[in-house]
């Protein structure tokens, strides 16, 4: 039969007490026996050794020296009354120490077991609907520390659960919106008796556009899942970030010209080589460029700077654009999945590009942040990734 923790600890206390009494018994036995043996030895000297000097015997009694005959040195023979007094004093002291030690141990054990039972009972009540519950145990003992660590873990789980729930809701909405638009357009078309070729063409164009939108959403979801699952397993190679940036800028020439944006490029230094996944770095720069151009104020300035920090340990990339959509209050949430700073506007967005960008930067042991300058209505994304020579 398996013993519970409480029974095991109680059994351990019982064994310790039993061993203590056994050792104490042996100690008393040897001390008592030794004392009687010394008295018998003196009696033996008086009765059996002829010519023994009584003065010598009395001196031995006083000093207790029996070295030449094999007896321990500097031990005095005690009188029975003196011996019994010491015996009772030692016995009482030992018993008192044992009682205090055992009582203290039981009190500590009782408190610990109560805390463990409290934790067990409260943990049973925590589920997905009651993740807000906490143990809130105060103290500096190991169990209290464990409870605080558990509360901290619950905070992280609750936050993660809320984000996951929000992500599912947003993803469902994003995927359902284009399907609803297509379904509505098809239903309207069916109700019409006379349908022109132009209406057919408009419907087909709209359906094609929404299918492309669905395709992009699913593609970005797959990219995000792949980075989270396999990002750190990808083999990194030498990458010239300047060449990749110039390549991506050429892809956006038409969009930049259509919004009449003034592109300002600035390259400082000569070292732009990092170790990384080329496809992910291209995706990172593409997402940030797409975001900057899409939400820039027409005819405003788009600034891109590529360089390094003052110690030349990090590659620093800055992309700045002016926007009347993103506000200061949006900055803490801008990297959240499906977050839309422009939810009230008629513009569309997927809310995944910046989340993917953040994961890519973290995958390359870097940092990405966003700063908003209220006076200029300007948002700046700053990326820091270790240069090749520092890896």
JOQUI-V72286 format. One record per helix or strand of 3 or more residues. SS is the DSSP state (alpha for helix, beta for strand). FROM is the first residue (numbers start at 1). TO is the last residue. If there is no record, write none. Layout:
ss-><SS SS>
from-><FROM FROM>
to-><TO TO>
This chain:
ss-><alpha alpha alpha alpha alpha alpha beta alpha alpha beta beta alpha beta beta alpha alpha beta beta alpha>
from-><5 54 67 80 142 197 237 241 253 262 273 278 301 314 328 353 367 378 388>
to-><48 63 69 125 191 233 240 251 258 267 276 294 308 322 333 363 373 386 390>
